[in-house]
Amino acid sequence: MKVFIIGSVGESENNIALVAGEFRNLGCDVRYVYKQEKPFAKLVDAAFAIIDSWADVVVVVPKTITYTSAVKVGEGTTYEIEYAKKCGKPVLVYTNV
């Protein structure tokens, strides 16, 4: 299974990498977002391309999870979640970080 892991790199980069490792240990092919010196729009476009043409499933690593089960993500992650849904890709929120 091809898993694309997304999240707010500025706040969750280490957790994103840890989650990627967990999915690799399960035998999944994994790609994930990471810090890059590119314009925001280009980063989101690159994520859309991976979602559209490569990923079987999208896994979200949230910034925070509150006691009310509210999941907080950044602007780019929100766009990527909605795009994945539009493409018919399953979107899972990873809460065991």
HUQUI-V179794 format. One line per field, one symbol per residue. ss: DSSP state (2 for helix, 1 for strand, 0 for the rest). A space follows every 10 residues. Layout:
ss->???
This chain:
ss->0111111022 2222222222 2222200011 1100000002 2222222222 2220001111 1001100000 1100222222 2222220001 1111000
